[in-house]
Amino acid sequence: MVKSITNLSRSGVSDWLVQRVSAVLLALYTLFMLGVFWATPDMTYELWRQLFSTFWVKIFTLVTLLALVGHIWVGMWTVATDYLKNAWVRFLVLCAVAVTAFVYLVAGVAAVWGV
């Protein structure tokens, strides 16, 4: 069993749960966006802005963004611990993944909430 300070969750069960719940949320958001595009084939900037100005769409997008970051982290941690045996290489790769996921989160929050 790999014990590492880079694993944020407590057990494999919680990793599994994070991965599955985040996958369901990502699928629901994808279906929602496909439904929006299907329902409004002549999407304009004004309609897009109106859609994302509603509070529940902002919350749904933020929750999905957090799910994406969790999904990225658990998946990449699993791959890194399986295939990268050198502890320093694994640490550096996971640091790069963490920084990238954080940048995605900050950019997404700024885009959705206009910060």
C-alpha positions in Angstrom: 0.0 0.0 0.0 1.4 3.4 -1.0 1.3 5.9 1.8 1.9 9.5 0.6 1.3 12.9 1.9 0.0 13.8 -1.6 -3.1 11.6 -1.2 -5.7 13.9 0.2 -8.3 11.3 1.0 -8.2 8.8 3.8 -8.9 5.5 1.9 -9.4 3.8 -1.4 -13.2 3.8 -0.7 -13.3 7.6 -0.4 -11.2 7.9 -3.6 -13.6 5.6 -5.4 -16.6 7.6 -4.1 -15.1 10.9 -5.2 -14.3 9.5 -8.6 -17.8 8.1 -9.1 -19.8 11.0 -7.7 -17.7 13.5 -9.7 -18.2 11.4 -12.9 -21.9 11.5 -12.4 -21.9 15.2 -11.9 -19.7 15.7 -15.0 -22.1 13.6 -17.0 -25.1 15.5 -15.8 -23.5 18.8 -16.6 -22.6 17.5 -20.1 -26.2 16.4 -20.7 -27.4 19.8 -19.4 -25.2 21.7 -21.8 -26.1 19.4 -24.7 -29.7 20.0 -23.9 -29.2 23.7 -23.9 -27.5 23.6 -27.3 -30.2 21.3 -28.7 -33.0 23.5 -27.3 -31.5 26.7 -28.7 -29.7 25.9 -32.0 -29.4 29.7 -32.7 -27.4 30.4 -29.5 -26.2 34.0 -29.3 -24.0 35.7 -26.9 -26.9 37.4 -25.3 -28.7 34.1 -24.7 -25.5 32.5 -23.4 -24.9 35.4 -21.0 -28.6 35.2 -19.9 -28.2 31.5 -19.2 -25.1 32.0 -17.1 -26.5 35.0 -15.2 -29.0 32.7 -13.4 -27.9 31.7 -10.0 -28.6 28.0 -10.2 -26.6 27.7 -13.4 -23.7 29.4 -11.7 -24.0 27.0 -8.7 -24.3 24.0 -11.0 -21.2 25.1 -13.0 -19.2 25.7 -9.8 -20.1 22.3 -8.3 -19.2 20.7 -11.6 -15.9 22.6 -11.7 -15.1 21.3 -8.2 -16.1 17.8 -9.2 -13.7 18.1 -12.2 -10.8 19.2 -10.0 -11.6 16.2 -7.6 -11.9 13.9 -10.6 -8.5 15.1 -12.0 -6.8 14.7 -8.6 -8.0 11.2 -7.8 -7.4 10.0 -11.3 -3.9 11.4 -11.7 -2.9 10.4 -8.1 -3.9 6.8 -8.9 -2.0 6.8 -12.2 1.1 8.4 -10.7 1.2 6.0 -7.8 0.7 3.0 -10.1 3.3 4.0 -12.8 5.8 6.4 -11.2 7.9 4.5 -8.8 10.4 7.2 -8.0 9.1 9.3 -5.1 10.6 12.6 -6.3 9.3 12.2 -9.9 5.8 11.3 -8.5 5.9 14.2 -6.2 6.9 16.6 -9.0 4.2 15.3 -11.3 1.6 15.5 -8.7 2.7 19.1 -7.8 2.3 20.0 -11.5 -1.2 18.3 -11.6 -2.2 20.2 -8.4 -1.1 23.6 -9.8 -2.8 22.9 -13.1 -6.0 21.9 -11.4 -5.9 25.0 -9.1 -5.4 27.2 -12.2 -8.4 25.6 -13.8 -10.4 26.2 -10.7 -9.4 29.8 -10.4 -10.0 30.5 -14.1 -13.4 28.8 -14.0 -14.6 30.7 -10.9 -13.4 33.9 -12.5 -15.2 33.2 -15.7 -18.5 32.1 -14.1 -18.7 34.6 -11.3 -17.0 37.5 -13.1 -14.3 38.0 -10.4 
